[in-house]
Amino acid sequence: MAHTSECKTNNGSCICEPGWTGKTCNEDVKECNNEATCSSNSTCIEANGSFECICNRGFKRSLLGSKCLGMMRFHISNCVHL
């Protein structure tokens, strides 16, 4: 039982590590099935026992890391290359 934190011998129930579920903790929790897992402007990527929220193109993770914000685009004119 690789993803088990604790099993009770009296009834066979187990406490799974985060990201795992099932009677023997062998089923990956599909966090990305929940639309609220990641903030808007991001894509949820499943991983074994985990997930990652990747900001969509044109967006950047906020300083606190919980949201994807639109990146400011700067237009620089009159550039001189040396």
C-alpha positions in Angstrom: 0.0 0.0 0.0 2.4 2.6 -1.4 0.2 5.7 -0.8 -1.1 4.9 2.6 -0.4 7.0 5.7 -2.0 4.5 8.2 -4.1 1.4 8.1 -6.2 0.1 10.9 -5.8 -3.6 11.4 -9.1 -4.0 13.3 -11.3 -3.1 10.3 -8.9 -2.8 7.3 -9.6 0.9 6.7 -6.8 3.1 5.5 -5.9 6.8 5.7 -4.6 7.8 2.3 -1.8 10.3 1.6 -3.0 13.5 -0.1 -3.9 13.0 -3.7 -4.9 9.3 -3.3 -8.1 7.5 -2.5 -9.7 4.1 -2.5 -9.9 1.2 0.0 -6.1 0.5 -0.4 -5.1 4.1 -1.5 -4.3 3.0 -5.0 -6.6 5.4 -6.9 -5.4 8.8 -8.0 -7.7 11.6 -7.0 -8.7 13.4 -10.2 -8.3 17.0 -9.0 -8.7 18.5 -12.4 -12.3 17.1 -12.7 -13.3 19.9 -10.3 -13.4 23.2 -12.2 -12.6 25.1 -9.1 -9.2 23.4 -8.6 -7.3 26.0 -10.7 -8.0 29.7 -11.0 -9.4 31.2 -14.2 -6.9 31.7 -17.1 -5.1 28.5 -16.2 -5.1 24.8 -17.2 -5.1 21.9 -14.8 -2.6 19.2 -15.4 -3.0 15.8 -13.7 0.0 14.0 -12.1 0.2 10.9 -10.0 -1.1 11.8 -6.6 -1.0 15.5 -7.5 -1.9 18.2 -10.0 -0.4 21.5 -11.3 -2.1 24.7 -12.5 -0.3 26.2 -15.5 -1.1 29.7 -16.6 -2.5 30.0 -20.1 -0.5 31.8 -22.7 -0.5 35.6 -22.1 -1.0 35.1 -18.3 1.5 35.0 -15.5 1.3 33.6 -11.9 0.5 36.3 -9.3 3.1 37.1 -6.6 1.1 35.0 -4.1 0.9 32.2 -6.7 -2.8 31.6 -6.5 -4.0 33.4 -9.7 -3.0 33.8 -13.3 -3.0 37.5 -14.2 -2.8 39.1 -17.7 0.7 40.2 -18.5 1.1 43.8 -19.5 2.3 44.2 -23.0 4.7 47.1 -23.6 5.2 48.5 -27.0 8.6 50.0 -27.4 9.1 52.3 -30.3 12.2 54.1 -31.5 14.6 51.4 -30.3 18.2 51.7 -31.3 20.3 48.6 -31.6 24.0 49.2 -30.8 
